[in-house]
Amino acid sequence: MILKKKILSSKGLRIFCIIIVRQNNYRYNGGKIMTWLEYVVKAFENLGGVASYKQLYEEILLIRNEKFSDSWKAVVRATIERNSSDSLAYAGKNDIFYSVDGLGNGIWGLREYTFEEKRT
């Protein structure tokens, strides 16, 4: 948490405000900006390894303190599907997530895995 002091001035009046900003500890991972995959994995970990899309969205809003595009929820779903052999969209690289109650139910879990995403 960071405290910021701000001085607002209007027509000779000076107003002192203290603004409390929640510092996002997850923004950087080892000095690098986190990927969507890393945010999704972190959200699952925070939620105990199994979550619905709704729960994931709420958790990601808490840990990713940035502006979101209009399609950010679709990015979360695509990230899970590309990284799950249970999905038809599986990219074949990391098999990180599994469908808990079968495809189409929106409940996913975090498999035990070795994270192999390579950064360039």
HUGIDA-V734593 format. One record per residue. N is the residue number from 1. RES is the residue in one letter. NEAR is the number of other C-alpha atoms within 10 Angstrom. Layout:
BEGIN
N/RES/NEAR + N/RES/NEAR
END
This chain:
BEGIN
1/M/9 + 2/I/10 + 3/L/11 + 4/K/10 + 5/K/11 + 6/K/11 + 7/I/11 + 8/L/11 + 9/S/10 + 10/S/8 + 11/K/5 + 12/G/7 + 13/L/9 + 14/R/10 + 15/I/10 + 16/F/11 + 17/C/11 + 18/I/11 + 19/I/11 + 20/I/11 + 21/V/10 + 22/R/12 + 23/Q/12 + 24/N/13 + 25/N/11 + 26/Y/15 + 27/R/17 + 28/Y/11 + 29/N/11 + 30/G/8 + 31/G/7 + 32/K/9 + 33/I/11 + 34/M/14 + 35/T/14 + 36/W/17 + 37/L/18 + 38/E/16 + 39/Y/19 + 40/V/22 + 41/V/21 + 42/K/18 + 43/A/24 + 44/F/22 + 45/E/14 + 46/N/15 + 47/L/15 + 48/G/11 + 49/G/16 + 50/V/21 + 51/A/21 + 52/S/15 + 53/Y/17 + 54/K/11 + 55/Q/14 + 56/L/25 + 57/Y/17 + 58/E/11 + 59/E/19 + 60/I/20 + 61/L/13 + 62/L/13 + 63/I/19 + 64/R/18 + 65/N/14 + 66/E/10 + 67/K/8 + 68/F/10 + 69/S/9 + 70/D/8 + 71/S/8 + 72/W/13 + 73/K/16 + 74/A/11 + 75/V/14 + 76/V/18 + 77/R/15 + 78/A/16 + 79/T/20 + 80/I/27 + 81/E/22 + 82/R/21 + 83/N/20 + 84/S/24 + 85/S/19 + 86/D/16 + 87/S/18 + 88/L/10 + 89/A/14 + 90/Y/17 + 91/A/14 + 92/G/10 + 93/K/13 + 94/N/16 + 95/D/22 + 96/I/20 + 97/F/25 + 98/Y/21 + 99/S/21 + 100/V/16 + 101/D/11 + 102/G/12 + 103/L/13 + 104/G/8 + 105/N/11 + 106/G/14 + 107/I/18 + 108/W/23 + 109/G/22 + 110/L/21 + 111/R/14 + 112/E/10 + 113/Y/10 + 114/T/9 + 115/F/11 + 116/E/9 + 117/E/11 + 118/K/5 + 119/R/6 + 120/T/3
END
